[in-house]
Amino acid sequence: MTSNTTPNWVLMWLDTGHIVRGDCGKITATRGIDLDGQFVWFVRHPEKRHGYHSQEDDPFRAIKQAEAAWAARRAVRKNWPEVKALAQDLIWGRARLDVRIEDAYASPLCALGIKWFLRHLGLGGSQRVSGRLAALLMQFEPQLGFVIYEAQARTNAHALRPTKARGKALPLGLPQRS
């Protein structure tokens, strides 16, 4: 049996008769095909809001890829208040940031989701957007915070140094809040 679905922006058909369970028994990988004809595994964990689209051939490698991405997302979420503060500063013009396509692909988001998200917005060929636009879009799709985080990390590669005001390192150069 198949179903037409749009999990996390990716337009695809899922074959609900072709599901593989991971070793832990909770994670599943469902075989699917996107509307471009590309085969993918849609990996889901019952305790996670978002699934992961993997282009791996093997469902167990797809599950490992998804687990690594989810772990990276957890690490970024530790700095989520700073990411949200940066997004607000970008919206209000108190900060500037160049967000590039490579920041999106360096983030813990799946490549297929990035491609389809950009396509939905009519930005499929874009290589960069302003930080302000990315922050505004984050209001509708919070996962863009991961991309903003990567852009800030790239911009401030040497930002993990002590600050005079606090005497400790700031995470990836995110702005201090007074």
C-alpha positions in Angstrom: 0.0 0.0 0.0 1.3 3.5 -0.8 0.4 6.9 0.4 1.1 10.4 -0.9 2.5 12.5 1.9 4.5 15.7 2.4 6.6 14.9 5.5 8.9 17.8 6.3 8.4 19.6 2.9 9.4 16.6 0.7 6.7 15.6 -1.7 6.9 11.9 -2.0 5.1 8.6 -2.0 5.7 6.3 0.9 5.4 2.5 0.5 3.9 1.6 3.9 4.3 -2.0 3.0 8.1 -1.6 2.9 9.1 -0.6 6.5 12.3 -1.7 8.2 12.8 -1.4 12.0 16.1 -0.4 13.5 17.9 -2.5 16.0 16.4 -0.6 18.9 12.9 -1.4 17.7 11.6 2.2 17.8 13.1 3.8 14.7 11.6 2.9 11.4 12.8 3.5 7.8 10.0 3.5 5.2 10.9 3.2 1.6 9.7 6.1 -0.6 10.1 7.9 -3.8 10.0 11.6 -4.3 8.3 13.3 -7.2 11.6 13.6 -9.0 11.8 9.8 -9.0 14.5 9.5 -6.5 14.3 6.6 -4.0 14.7 7.6 -0.4 14.2 6.2 3.1 12.0 8.2 5.4 13.3 7.6 8.9 11.0 8.2 11.9 11.4 7.9 15.6 8.1 8.0 17.6 9.5 10.5 20.1 10.7 13.0 17.4 8.6 15.6 15.7 10.5 15.5 12.4 11.6 12.6 10.4 14.7 12.4 8.3 14.9 11.7 4.5 18.0 9.7 3.6 19.3 9.0 0.2 21.2 6.0 1.4 20.6 2.7 -0.4 20.6 0.7 2.8 17.9 1.3 5.5 20.2 0.6 8.4 22.7 3.2 7.0 19.8 5.6 6.6 18.9 5.0 10.2 22.5 5.7 11.4 22.5 8.9 9.2 19.3 10.0 10.8 20.5 9.3 14.4 23.7 11.3 13.7 21.6 14.2 12.4 19.3 14.1 15.4 22.3 14.1 17.8 23.7 17.1 16.0 20.3 18.9 16.3 20.3 18.2 20.1 23.7 19.8 20.3 22.6 22.9 18.5 19.4 23.1 20.6 21.5 23.6 23.7 22.2 27.1 22.2 18.7 27.6 20.9 17.9 30.7 23.0 21.0 32.4 21.4 19.9 31.3 17.9 16.4 32.8 18.5 18.0 36.0 19.8 20.2 36.2 16.8 17.2 35.7 14.5 15.4 38.6 16.2 18.5 40.8 15.9 18.6 39.9 12.1 15.0 40.7 11.7 15.3 44.1 13.4 18.5 45.0 11.6 20.7 44.8 14.7 22.8 42.1 13.1 23.8 41.1 9.6 24.6 37.6 8.3 25.1 36.1 4.9 23.4 32.7 4.8 24.7 30.4 2.0 23.5 27.2 0.6 26.5 25.4 2.0 25.4 26.5 5.5 22.1 24.6 4.9 23.9 21.5 3.7 26.4 21.7 6.7 23.4 21.8 9.1 21.9 18.7 10.6 18.9 18.9 8.2 18.5 16.4 5.4 19.7 17.4 1.9 16.4 16.3 0.3 14.4 18.4 2.8 16.6 21.5 2.0 16.1 21.0 -1.7 12.3 20.7 -1.5 12.0 23.5 1.0 13.8 25.9 -1.3 11.8 24.7 -4.2 8.5 25.4 -2.4 9.6 28.9 -1.7 10.7 29.5 -5.3 14.4 29.7 -4.2 15.5 26.5 -5.8 18.5 28.0 -7.6 19.5 30.4 -4.8 23.0 30.1 -3.4 22.5 32.7 -0.6 19.9 34.7 1.2 20.2 37.5 3.7 20.2 36.7 7.3 17.1 38.8 7.7 15.2 36.7 5.1 16.4 33.5 6.8 15.3 34.8 10.2 11.9 35.8 8.9 11.4 32.4 7.3 12.5 30.8 10.7 9.2 32.3 12.1 7.3 29.9 9.8 9.8 27.0 9.7 11.8 26.9 13.0 14.3 24.3 11.6 15.9 27.2 9.7 17.5 28.0 13.0 19.9 25.2 12.3 21.0 26.9 9.1 21.4 30.3 10.8 23.5 28.6 13.5 25.8 27.1 10.8 26.0 30.5 9.0 27.0 32.1 12.3 29.5 29.4 13.0 31.1 29.8 9.5 31.2 33.6 9.9 32.7 33.4 13.4 35.0 30.4 13.1 37.3 31.9 15.7 34.6 33.1 18.1 35.2 30.5 20.8 37.4 32.7 22.9 36.8 34.3 26.3 34.9 37.6 26.4 36.0 40.3 28.8 32.4 40.9 30.0 31.7 37.3 31.1 35.1 35.7 31.2 33.9 32.6 29.4 33.5 31.4 25.8 30.3 32.3 23.9 28.9 29.5 21.7 30.0 30.1 18.1 30.0 33.9 18.4 26.3 34.3 19.0 25.7 37.8 20.2 25.6 38.6 23.9 22.3 39.7 25.3 22.4 42.6 27.8 
